[in-house]
């Protein structure tokens, strides 16, 4: 029997890894890593010993790419949406940034030591500017997944048979959002199972696990797990830029 492949999609730094782990725990199935890169040993693969008719995969693909990215069939897509201003703040603390004037230089691309040295000379202000550009217009110099703006990435998934989960609601009301997920997947589990899954994938539990196994990557991707940091990080001008550029009936920022 073919596995039912659940693909968790989100713009980078939107909580995609967290939701992928939570869904795989809720459904009691393996998290098989990155959609379209199934053979790679992704650091967030887990639960591979679970026996299930389901698999969960993580993805940042655009809507036009997601079905073509893998030969496996997609059963359901769940899209996690996060306030793009917090995406900026989270990205500043996660990605490596390089001076704009050398980012496309041939020698920069060829020699890794130039990358390593040059990244130390990028100010916090420049990092923020590059992340704002990525979210509002796209910026592949930071990551290949910033091929689109946040707005375009999200809006292409609208009006499809897809469940949308708000990062902020998942933080505030994890049990309610988890129940919404299970109803969408038509999988029945007990309230106790949902509560245990939420606890196992909580920030506190994951941090303790990362410290215990001395996993630096895991520590990096579970930095804070909060929202609203942008209010203290953004200038008035930056707040106005987002308000001007992200006006839509589908969200209100």
Long-range contacts (C-beta under 8 A, 24 or more apart in sequence): 1-53, 2-73, 3-52, 3-53, 3-54, 3-55, 3-72, 4-53, 4-54, 4-55, 4-75, 4-76, 5-54, 5-55, 5-56, 5-57, 5-72, 5-73, 5-74, 5-75, 6-54, 6-55, 6-56, 6-57, 6-75, 6-76, 6-77, 6-78, 6-185, 7-35, 7-56, 7-57, 7-58, 7-59, 7-66, 7-74, 7-76, 7-77, 7-78, 8-56, 8-57, 8-58, 8-59, 8-77, 8-78, 8-80, 9-59, 9-60, 9-61, 9-66, 9-77, 9-78, 9-79, 9-80, 9-157, 10-60, 10-79, 10-80, 10-81, 10-82, 11-60, 11-81, 11-82, 11-84, 11-87, 11-135, 11-145, 11-150, 11-153, 11-154, 12-60, 12-87, 12-91, 12-143, 12-145, 12-146, 13-82, 13-87, 13-90, 13-91, 13-94, 14-80, 14-81, 14-82, 14-87, 14-167, 15-80, 15-82, 15-167, 15-170, 16-58, 16-59, 16-60, 16-80, 17-44, 17-58, 17-221, 18-170, 18-201, 18-222, 18-225, 19-78, 19-80, 19-165, 19-170, 20-44, 20-56, 20-57, 20-58, 21-46, 21-201, 22-170, 22-178, 22-197, 22-198, 22-201, 23-56, 23-78, 23-181, 24-50, 24-56, 25-197, 25-200, 25-201, 26-178, 26-181, 26-182, 26-187, 26-189, 26-193, 26-194, 26-197, 27-52, 27-54, 27-56, 27-182, 27-185, 27-187, 28-52, 28-189, 29-53, 29-54, 29-55, 29-56, 30-55, 30-56, 31-56, 31-57, 31-58, 32-56, 32-57, 33-57, 33-58, 34-58, 34-59, 35-59, 35-61, 35-66, 35-69, 35-70, 36-61, 36-69, 36-70, 38-70, 38-72, 43-215, 43-217, 43-218, 44-218, 44-221, 54-185, 54-187, 60-145, 62-147, 62-148, 62-152, 62-153, 62-156, 63-153, 63-156, 63-157, 63-160, 64-156, 76-162, 76-163, 76-184, 76-185, 77-157, 77-160, 77-161, 77-162, 77-163, 78-162, 78-163, 78-164, 78-165, 78-181, 78-184, 79-154, 79-157, 79-162, 79-163, 79-164, 79-165, 80-164, 80-165, 80-166, 80-167, 80-170, 81-154, 81-164, 81-165, 81-166, 81-167, 81-251, 82-166, 82-167, 82-168, 82-227, 83-167, 83-168, 83-227, 83-228, 83-230, 83-253, 84-135, 84-150, 84-151, 84-242, 84-246, 84-253, 85-230, 85-234, 85-239, 85-242, 85-253, 86-167, 86-227, 86-228, 86-229, 86-230, 87-131, 87-135, 87-150, 88-128, 88-131, 88-132, 88-135, 88-230, 88-233, 89-229, 89-230, 89-233, 90-223, 90-224, 91-131, 91-134, 91-135, 91-142, 92-124, 92-127, 92-128, 92-131, 93-223, 94-220, 94-221, 94-223, 95-131, 95-142, 95-143, 97-122, 97-126, 97-127, 97-130, 97-142, 98-122, 98-141, 99-126, 100-126, 100-130, 100-141, 103-141, 104-141, 128-233, 128-238, 132-238, 132-241, 136-241, 136-242, 136-245, 136-246, 150-246, 151-245, 151-246, 151-248, 154-250, 154-251, 155-248, 155-250, 158-250, 167-227, 168-227, 171-225, 171-226, 171-227, 174-198
